[in-house]
Amino acid sequence: MAANKNAPTVFTVCEVAKILRIGKISAYQAIARGDIPCIRIGRRILIPRHALDQILTGFAPVPKSAA
């Protein structure tokens, strides 16, 4: 994600759900829990690119025994 300089500065919840390969409802739930940082402008929820980059680089791979 960080290598693509043409990526938008912010993403919608649907775009983040597609990137993370989770459902839209799961994305909204993660935002409500604070797992995905967001910016709220009126009723619109946007996720900054740098926050998404942090999420993706901060996770450790799942051990093979758990997969």
C-alpha contacts under 8 A as a table, 3 or more apart, distances in Angstrom:
res1	aa1	res2	aa2	distance
1	M	4	N	5.65
1	M	7	A	7.79
1	M	53	D	6.46
2	A	5	K	7.00
2	A	53	D	6.47
4	N	7	A	5.66
7	A	49	R	7.98
8	P	11	F	6.74
8	P	49	R	7.12
9	T	48	P	6.07
9	T	49	R	5.34
9	T	50	H	8.00
10	V	46	L	5.99
10	V	47	I	5.35
10	V	48	P	4.29
10	V	49	R	5.26
11	F	15	E	5.89
11	F	16	V	6.28
11	F	46	L	5.57
11	F	47	I	5.08
11	F	48	P	6.32
11	F	49	R	6.76
12	T	15	E	5.19
12	T	16	V	6.30
12	T	45	I	6.57
12	T	46	L	5.00
12	T	47	I	6.27
13	V	16	V	5.15
13	V	17	A	6.10
13	V	24	K	6.92
13	V	27	A	6.61
13	V	28	Y	7.14
13	V	45	I	6.76
13	V	46	L	6.59
13	V	47	I	7.07
14	C	17	A	5.05
14	C	18	K	6.33
14	C	24	K	5.89
14	C	27	A	7.97
15	E	18	K	5.18
15	E	19	I	6.24
16	V	19	I	4.98
16	V	20	L	6.02
16	V	27	A	7.44
16	V	47	I	7.60
16	V	52	L	7.94
17	A	20	L	5.23
17	A	21	R	5.69
17	A	22	I	5.02
17	A	23	G	5.75
17	A	24	K	5.53
17	A	26	S	7.85
17	A	27	A	5.72
18	K	21	R	4.83
18	K	22	I	6.44
18	K	23	G	7.60
19	I	22	I	7.94
22	I	26	S	6.31
22	I	27	A	6.75
23	G	26	S	5.13
23	G	27	A	6.30
24	K	27	A	5.05
24	K	28	Y	6.34
25	I	28	Y	5.06
25	I	29	Q	6.14
26	S	29	Q	4.99
26	S	30	A	6.10
27	A	30	A	5.07
27	A	31	I	6.23
27	A	36	I	7.84
28	Y	31	I	5.06
28	Y	32	A	6.20
29	Q	32	A	5.00
29	Q	33	R	6.23
30	A	33	R	5.10
30	A	34	G	6.14
30	A	35	D	5.01
30	A	36	I	5.72
31	I	34	G	5.00
31	I	35	D	5.75
31	I	36	I	4.76
31	I	37	P	6.39
31	I	38	C	6.93
32	A	35	D	7.64
33	R	36	I	7.79
34	G	37	P	6.00
36	I	47	I	7.62
36	I	51	A	7.59
36	I	52	L	7.58
36	I	55	I	7.63
37	P	47	I	6.46
37	P	48	P	7.81
37	P	51	A	6.40
38	C	45	I	6.45
38	C	46	L	5.55
38	C	47	I	4.55
38	C	48	P	6.72
39	I	45	I	5.82
39	I	46	L	5.13
39	I	47	I	6.12
39	I	48	P	7.40
40	R	43	R	6.72
40	R	44	R	5.70
40	R	45	I	4.70
40	R	46	L	6.34
41	I	44	R	5.21
41	I	45	I	6.53
41	I	46	L	7.84
47	I	51	A	6.90
47	I	52	L	7.05
48	P	51	A	5.32
48	P	52	L	6.53
49	R	52	L	5.12
49	R	53	D	6.12
50	H	53	D	4.95
50	H	54	Q	6.19
51	A	54	Q	5.09
51	A	55	I	6.34
52	L	55	I	5.07
52	L	56	L	6.25
53	D	56	L	5.19
53	D	57	T	6.13
54	Q	57	T	5.27
54	Q	58	G	5.74
55	I	58	G	5.24
55	I	59	F	6.67
56	L	59	F	6.08
62	V	66	A	6.63
62	V	67	A	6.65
63	P	66	A	5.49
63	P	67	A	6.57
64	K	67	A	5.10
